[in-house]
Amino acid sequence: MSHDTPQAWSRELLIAIMHAHSAHSQHGNTSDDNVRFHDHKTPYLVHPLWCAATLLQEPKIPIELRQSGAIALLWHDTLEDTNLPLPSESPEEVARLVEGMTFTSFAEEQSEIWSRSPEIKLLKLYDKVSNLLDGAWMKPEKWNAYVAHTIRLTSEVEQLFGQLGIIKIAKAIAVPK
């Protein structure tokens, strides 16, 4: 998915952001799917943007994975939380990543993620860390379940990819209550 020029990549990224914006501002399955759960005011788009931007800044990840992974992170909740499909011209690798990140519930994710590809586990770590960053709304039981899952995911991703920025962030915030 590597692009010939930064301009071509910027254009593709902007198109992906616009699709994520449309999905989460106009096509949510419910009105709650248009905003973040913690305050019911923050546009949902903030979550996939944070995930994608944080991945794009990781120099230890190959550029091809950063590019396809960033678009997958922009769209990772589209199939779960909206009625907008992925664009028909989606690169095959991006569609594979989005589908691999899609679960029917957190319980399903907790049991099924371990059989997914290393790339899916990596991208899910960005998702989980973002959720913990705005997880002040979570009751201790839910918080601790997220923390335990994130700690396990962090350990596996670190074994697969080495010391990354997301690993440092995860270790700093994945603290039980």
C-alpha positions in Angstrom: 0.0 0.0 0.0 3.1 2.2 0.0 2.4 5.4 -2.1 4.7 7.1 -4.6 4.4 10.5 -3.0 3.4 12.0 0.3 0.7 13.9 -1.6 -0.9 10.7 -2.8 -0.8 9.2 0.7 -2.2 12.4 2.1 -5.1 12.3 -0.4 -5.9 8.7 0.5 -5.7 9.4 4.2 -8.1 12.4 3.8 -10.6 10.2 1.9 -10.4 7.6 4.6 -10.9 10.2 7.3 -14.0 11.6 5.5 -15.4 8.1 5.3 -14.9 7.6 9.0 -16.5 11.0 9.7 -19.5 10.1 7.6 -19.9 6.7 9.2 -19.8 8.0 12.7 -21.6 11.3 12.3 -24.4 10.3 10.0 -24.7 6.5 9.9 -24.4 5.3 13.5 -26.6 2.3 14.4 -27.9 4.5 17.2 -27.3 8.1 18.2 -24.9 6.9 20.9 -22.7 5.6 18.1 -22.0 9.2 16.9 -20.4 10.3 20.1 -17.9 9.0 22.7 -19.5 7.2 25.6 -17.6 9.0 28.3 -19.4 12.4 27.8 -21.9 11.8 25.0 -20.6 15.0 23.4 -17.2 14.3 22.0 -17.5 13.3 18.3 -16.8 9.6 17.9 -14.3 10.4 15.1 -11.8 11.5 17.8 -11.3 7.8 18.8 -10.3 6.4 15.3 -8.3 9.5 14.5 -6.3 9.1 17.7 -5.6 5.5 17.0 -4.6 6.1 13.4 -2.4 9.2 14.2 -0.6 7.3 17.0 0.2 4.4 14.7 1.4 6.6 11.9 4.0 8.1 14.3 5.6 4.8 15.1 8.9 4.6 13.2 9.6 1.0 14.2 6.5 -0.3 12.3 7.1 -0.8 8.5 5.5 2.1 6.5 3.2 -0.3 4.6 1.7 -1.6 7.8 1.4 2.0 9.2 -0.5 3.1 6.1 -2.9 0.2 5.8 -3.2 0.0 9.6 -4.0 3.7 9.9 -6.9 3.3 7.4 -8.1 0.2 9.2 -8.0 2.0 12.5 -10.0 4.9 11.0 -12.6 2.3 9.9 -12.3 -0.3 12.6 -15.6 0.4 14.3 -17.5 1.1 11.1 -18.8 -2.5 10.8 -19.7 -2.8 14.5 -21.3 0.6 15.1 -22.6 2.0 11.9 -24.7 0.9 8.9 -22.2 2.2 6.4 -20.1 -0.5 4.7 -16.5 -0.1 3.8 -15.9 1.7 0.5 -16.1 -0.7 -2.4 -12.6 0.4 -3.6 -11.1 -0.4 -0.2 -7.7 -2.0 -0.5 -7.9 -5.8 0.2 -5.4 -5.5 3.0 -7.4 -2.8 4.8 -10.6 -4.7 4.5 -8.9 -7.8 5.9 -7.6 -5.8 8.9 -11.0 -4.1 9.6 -12.8 -7.5 9.4 -10.1 -9.0 11.7 -10.7 -6.3 14.2 -14.5 -6.7 14.2 -16.1 -8.6 17.0 -19.7 -8.8 18.2 -18.8 -8.1 21.8 -15.9 -7.4 24.2 -16.3 -11.0 25.5 -15.9 -12.4 22.0 -12.8 -10.2 21.5 -11.3 -11.4 24.8 -11.5 -15.0 23.6 -11.0 -14.7 19.9 -8.2 -12.1 19.5 -5.5 -14.6 20.4 -6.1 -16.6 17.2 -5.9 -13.4 15.0 -2.8 -12.2 13.1 0.0 -10.2 14.7 -1.2 -7.1 12.8 -4.7 -7.4 14.2 -3.4 -7.7 17.7 -1.2 -4.6 17.2 -4.1 -2.6 15.9 -6.4 -3.8 18.7 -3.8 -2.5 21.2 -4.2 1.0 19.8 -8.0 0.6 20.1 -7.8 -0.6 23.7 -5.4 2.1 24.8 -7.6 4.8 23.4 -10.6 3.3 25.2 -8.6 3.4 28.5 -7.6 7.0 27.9 -11.2 8.1 28.1 -12.4 5.2 30.3 -13.0 7.3 33.5 -16.7 6.4 33.0 -16.0 2.7 33.5 -17.0 1.1 36.8 -14.0 -0.7 38.5 -15.1 -4.2 37.3 -15.3 -3.1 33.6 -12.1 -1.0 33.9 -10.2 -4.0 35.4 -11.5 -6.3 32.7 -10.2 -3.8 30.1 -6.9 -3.4 31.9 -6.4 -7.2 32.2 -7.1 -7.6 28.5 -4.9 -4.7 27.5 -2.0 -6.0 29.7 -2.2 -9.4 28.0 -2.4 -7.8 24.6 0.5 -5.5 25.4 2.7 -8.4 26.4 1.9 -10.3 23.2 2.4 -7.2 20.9 5.7 -6.4 22.6 6.9 -10.0 21.9 5.8 -9.7 18.3 6.9 -6.1 17.5 9.4 -5.1 20.2 9.3 -1.9 22.3 6.9 0.6 20.7 5.4 3.9 21.8 2.0 2.3 22.2 3.6 -0.3 24.6 4.9 2.5 26.8 1.5 4.2 26.8 -0.3 1.0 27.6 2.0 0.1 30.5 1.5 3.6 31.9 -2.3 3.6 31.9 -3.3 -0.1 32.2 -3.4 0.0 36.0 -6.1 -1.8 37.9 -8.5 0.2 40.2 
